[in-house]
Each structure stands twice: as C-alpha cells, then as structure tokens.
C-alpha cells in the first residue's frame, strides 16, 4: 500500500518534513561509503535549517504533556489494555524528559563548531565540497567507516531527543484517526468538514494503483483529485472511479 499524507497546518508540515529528513539521515548513516556519509552529514544541516523555529521544542513538550493527560484519563476504561497504555505513557514520559534536558537553541552545538560550519557553507554551493575546497573534509572522508559513523552520531546526539519526540507525536497523531473506505467518482472526491479541526489526512492506495492523489484541504472542505502520469508527460486527470482508504487524524 502507498500512503499519501497532507498536513492541515504549518506545525504538522514542519514535523513531517523533519521526519522525512530523519529517515533519509538514518538510511545514509547505515551505509558504508564516504559519499553516502557526506549525504548523512548534509542532511543534518538540512534538519537544523527546518528545525530553526525557536518554539519547536516547547510545542512538542506541550503536545506530549497534553497527550499524557489524555492517555492517563483512559486508565479507568475497561476497553483499554492497561499494560499497553502504561507502555505508551512511559514512552511519552521518557521522550519528554530527554527533550526537556536539552539546553540551548536547537543545533547550537553545530553552529559553534567552526569546522562543521565551514563544511556547511561549502555544501550549499553546487560542487563546493570538492577536495581542493575542503582538504580537511577530504581527509575526514578517508577515515574508517566506524570513525565516520562515530563522528556523525556524536554531532547528531544533542538533537536526537527532538527527533524521538517528533516520532512519538506523529505516531500518536496517525493512530488517532479512523480509516474509511471511499470511492472517488470519476477521479474526484469532496467531503465537507463542517468546521471540524483536523491536523492530518492520509490517503492509502494499492501499490499497483494508477491514480495519484492531489490533496487540498481546509477546515471546511477536503478535496482530492486523482491524477495519472505516464512517461515524461505532465500528470493528467484520472477519470475512472478510484477506491481508496481515507483517514482524518486529530489529537
């Protein structure tokens, strides 16, 4: 199945972008070649750029606390598995404590590292990280795989609690929705939301589906237009009826 997600607000949009960058970072860090580790390091710079909002940490802490209060209220519900609930509450407590222990502005340790900042300044220039531009970086790339991974993990460690919190918050958000099977007539679907506030919409299609959803939404209406794309042609309207799973998520 292929899942397409659309955020209703800028806060969720930022979290999704950071989640995407974090997955990219983890993938390339697990690889062995120094060019792949260069991408992992560049991705750290991208994450810090996106996470530059001063209130991101406080937003996450407030949301985690709110989620904990909601979860605690379920303890007397006989339909809720107490062991599973306690595990989730414990996980929320752990990521909250780790995030709260982070001091200073997000990524400040990177900004205070003159060598890393010199690399960052060159990597934003196309071809700017060549051997003759950054000989010290070229030398670092020829360290052993274990040394490079250890260095990158050390540079990332101070912001790791932020991304652990993002993972928990987005998982709880995704699990909050109820999935419904829908049919888009002639490739188009509309749903009135009647002012109800949602934060994320998820559209799930079979992997062999030819349709690609283009999603637009606000607090009044959700509109999904299914498109198809062949070869080098521009996407065009998919005019057949399309079955898909729709999930509207809100904390």
Secondary structure by P-SEA (a helix, b strand, c coil): cbbbbbbccaaaaaaaaaaaaaaaaaaaaacccaaaaaaaaaaaaaaaaaacccaaaaaaaaaaaaaaaaaaaacccccccaaaaaaaaaaaaaaaaaaaaccccccccccccaaaaaaaaaaaccccccccccaaaaaaaaccaaaaaaaaaaaaccaaaaaaaaaaaaaaaaacbbbbbbbbcccbbbbbcccccccbbbbbbcccccccccccccccbbbbbbbbbcccccccccccbbbbbbbbbcc
